Amino acid sequence: QVQLVESGGGPVQPGGSLRLSCASSGSIFTFYAMGWYRQAPGKQREMVALITSSGITNYADSVTGRFTISRDDAKNTVYLQMNSLKPEDTAVYYCKGLRRGQDLWGQGTQVTVSS
């Protein structure tokens, strides 16, 4: 059974950077797209960035120009490079694999932006 495991979260100061990784235990071509989502306390989970199997990307307006999603097919890993972080970026970040049938979620990684 394929699993997704996120890593790279942690505390960071405003204006700083982090890179999140999402490693799949199987081929990421299992998924027609991979995405990063986040959920802040008391808020609904929201899409942050998506990347298709052909490399087409899409971003939430709130992160456009600051975050970059990428994929390394050889490593079965998707990344989220986050720059110019703001306190409002604080959330648990989840990786999601979109596929026919049931989508697959990772367990999440906490990102805390605070001075």
PLY file of the C-alpha trace (Angstrom):
ply
format ascii 1.0
element vertex 115
property float x
property float y
property float z
element edge 114
property int vertex1
property int vertex2
end_header
0.00 0.00 0.00
1.40 3.34 -1.05
2.08 5.87 1.69
2.98 9.55 1.62
5.35 10.93 4.24
5.95 14.65 4.71
9.03 16.19 6.27
10.79 19.53 6.54
8.41 21.47 8.75
9.40 23.36 11.86
9.67 26.83 13.35
10.89 29.70 11.21
11.01 33.47 11.55
8.94 35.77 9.34
10.71 36.29 6.03
12.46 32.96 6.30
12.31 29.87 4.10
11.53 26.20 4.44
11.40 23.32 2.01
8.85 20.60 2.60
9.23 17.14 1.11
6.61 14.51 0.40
8.05 11.08 -0.25
5.91 8.36 -1.77
6.58 4.73 -0.94
5.55 3.90 -4.50
5.70 5.55 -7.87
4.18 9.03 -7.91
2.88 8.26 -11.38
0.22 6.40 -9.44
-1.27 9.87 -9.02
-2.43 12.18 -11.80
-1.51 15.11 -9.60
0.17 15.83 -6.29
-0.71 18.68 -4.01
0.15 20.52 -0.86
-2.67 21.59 1.43
-2.65 23.31 4.79
-4.90 23.67 7.78
-4.54 26.38 10.38
-6.22 26.10 13.80
-9.92 26.78 13.53
-9.83 26.96 9.74
-10.73 24.65 6.91
-8.06 22.79 5.01
-7.10 24.69 1.86
-5.15 23.95 -1.28
-1.74 25.59 -1.43
-0.19 24.20 -4.61
-0.75 21.45 -7.16
1.45 19.80 -9.76
0.24 17.38 -12.40
2.08 14.36 -13.71
3.06 16.48 -16.73
4.41 19.27 -14.54
1.59 21.81 -14.78
1.36 23.82 -11.57
-1.33 25.81 -9.80
-1.11 27.95 -6.68
-3.38 29.60 -4.19
-3.39 33.37 -4.60
-2.02 33.80 -1.08
1.22 31.98 -1.91
1.78 32.87 -5.57
5.25 34.27 -6.05
6.45 32.96 -2.69
5.97 29.18 -2.88
7.13 26.77 -5.55
5.98 23.19 -5.99
8.21 20.73 -7.82
8.63 17.02 -8.28
11.50 14.56 -8.66
10.04 11.52 -10.36
13.22 9.50 -9.90
12.94 9.97 -6.13
9.14 9.72 -6.04
9.15 12.97 -4.10
7.29 16.26 -4.33
8.65 19.43 -2.78
7.24 22.74 -1.62
9.77 25.54 -1.44
8.38 28.26 0.79
10.04 31.68 0.80
9.15 34.99 2.44
7.13 33.18 5.04
4.49 35.08 6.99
2.84 34.35 10.33
-0.38 33.57 8.44
1.41 30.67 6.75
1.44 28.88 10.10
-0.44 25.60 9.68
-0.15 21.88 9.38
0.88 21.14 5.81
-0.37 17.98 4.17
0.68 16.22 1.01
-2.08 14.73 -1.13
-1.94 12.30 -4.01
-4.86 12.60 -6.39
-5.88 9.40 -8.15
-8.93 7.56 -9.40
-10.85 6.24 -6.47
-9.68 7.38 -3.07
-7.12 10.14 -2.83
-4.19 9.61 -0.48
-3.10 11.96 2.31
0.10 12.16 4.28
0.16 12.63 8.04
1.10 16.31 7.91
4.00 18.44 9.07
3.73 21.53 11.26
5.03 24.87 10.02
5.16 27.69 12.55
6.13 31.19 11.45
6.83 33.40 14.43
9.36 35.85 15.73
0 1
1 2
2 3
3 4
4 5
5 6
6 7
7 8
8 9
9 10
10 11
11 12
12 13
13 14
14 15
15 16
16 17
17 18
18 19
19 20
20 21
21 22
22 23
23 24
24 25
25 26
26 27
27 28
28 29
29 30
30 31
31 32
32 33
33 34
34 35
35 36
36 37
37 38
38 39
39 40
40 41
41 42
42 43
43 44
44 45
45 46
46 47
47 48
48 49
49 50
50 51
51 52
52 53
53 54
54 55
55 56
56 57
57 58
58 59
59 60
60 61
61 62
62 63
63 64
64 65
65 66
66 67
67 68
68 69
69 70
70 71
71 72
72 73
73 74
74 75
75 76
76 77
77 78
78 79
79 80
80 81
81 82
82 83
83 84
84 85
85 86
86 87
87 88
88 89
89 90
90 91
91 92
92 93
93 94
94 95
95 96
96 97
97 98
98 99
99 100
100 101
101 102
102 103
103 104
104 105
105 106
106 107
107 108
108 109
109 110
110 111
111 112
112 113
113 114
